[in-house]
């Protein structure tokens, strides 16, 4: 039975999380910033485990966000696509760990971009990442690409 009622945030990125959701940050809440980071981590294929965590966040806060709990499930389903039982109630802790690790990878990516980009303005950087995601197709799995091309689907 799943015992997880909170998710961890990587301690190494506490300062970045505070900037992302601060008074002048691009996100209104810490949960929104972490959700964005997890989606970015998955898109950039950066799943990074971590040991040292900051103060945990109640998992129920994810349920209050549009698609928050769905994001956790989707990331796990994509990561462990050969095992549909990853979505079982008793594997919530595994899904949460996948979410946490993708969020850490996304935050590492943002930190890297801040260190190398011409701008240190988080609003501009996040805006650029969103525009990139909207205009650049994600890397397709060869199997998916083969199915789509054989079906001659035009999206």
N, C-alpha and C positions, 0 to 999 in steps of 0.2 A: 504494500500500500504506500502511496506517495506521502511523504511527510513535508514536502517543500511548501512553504507559505511565503517565502521571500526569495528574491534573487540578489546576487552579489554584483557590486560594481568594482572594477579594478582600481585599487588604491593608487597605482602609478599614474592614473589619468584624472585624479580628483580635481586638479587645477583646471584642466581642460573642460571637464564636465561643468565646473562652476562658471567658466567663461561662456560655454554654450548655452546655459540656461540662466545666466545672470540677468541683471536689469537691462543690460544692453546686448544680451546674447540673442541669437537667432531663434531659440526655442523658449517657449513659455515655462516649461517644466523640465525637471531632470528626467522624468520617464520619457518624455518626447525626444529628448536628446539621445537617450540610450536606445530607444527604438530606431531612430535614424541611424545611429552608429551600427546597430546589429544588421540592418538592411544593407548598409554600405559595406560592412565586413563580408557579408555573403556575396554581394555583387563583385567585390574585388578579390574574392576567394581567399580571405584572410581570417581564418579561425585560429585564435591564439589563446591557449590556456593561461591561467594565472592562478597564483596561490594567495597573494596578499590582497585582501578585499577591504574596501571602505565600508561604511555603514550600509547594511542591507536595506533593500526597498521591498515593501509589501507587494506581493504578487497580485493582490486584489486591485492595486492601482493600474495594472495592465488591463484588467477586465473593464475598467472605467474608460479606457481610451478606445477610439474607433479602431477596430481590428487589432488591438494589442494582444489579446490572447490568441488570435488567429495567427499573428506574426510568429509567435513562439512555436505553434504547431507547424506552420508552413516551413520555417527554417529547419525543423527537425525532419519533416517529411522529405525535403530536398536532400538533406545531408545523409539520411538513412533510407534512401528511396527503395531499397530492396527489402525492407522490413516494415510492412504496414502496421505492425503491432507497436511501433514507436509512438503511435497516437493513443495507446491504451492508458487508462487512468493511472495504473501502477508504474508508468514510465515518465510521469511528469518531471521528476527530478532530472532525468536524462535530457529531456527537451529543454528544461531551464538552463542546464549546463551548456548545451549547444548555443542557446540564445546569448548567454553571458560571454562565451568565447568569441562569437561573431561580433558582439558589441565591443569587446576588447580589441579585436582586429580592426574594426572600423575606427575606433578612437586612435589606434596606432597610425592608421592611414591618414587621418585628419592631422595628427601631430606632425607626421612626415611632410604633408603638404604645407603646413604652416611654416615648417623649417626651411623649405626650399622654394616656396611660391614668392612671387613678386609682391604679394600683399599679405599683410597679417590681419586683415579685416575678416573676421569670422563670417559675417553676413555675406560678403562677396564670395568667400571660399565655399560656403554651404550652397549658395545660389548656383555657383559654377558646377558643383557636384550634382545638384538636382538637374540642371540643364543637360549635363553630360549623360545622365541616366535616361532622360527623356528623349535625347536625340541619337544616342549610340545604342545599337542593339546589344543585348547581353551576349556573352560568349555562349553559343549553343552547344549542347551536348551532341556528339556526332550521331547518336541514335535518333534523337529528336529531329535533327536536320535531315537525316535520311528519310524519315517518315514523311516530313512535310514536303520534301522535294518529290518523293514518289507519288504523293497525293496531289501534286500540282496546286497547292493552296496559296492563294495570294492574300496576305494579311494586309 
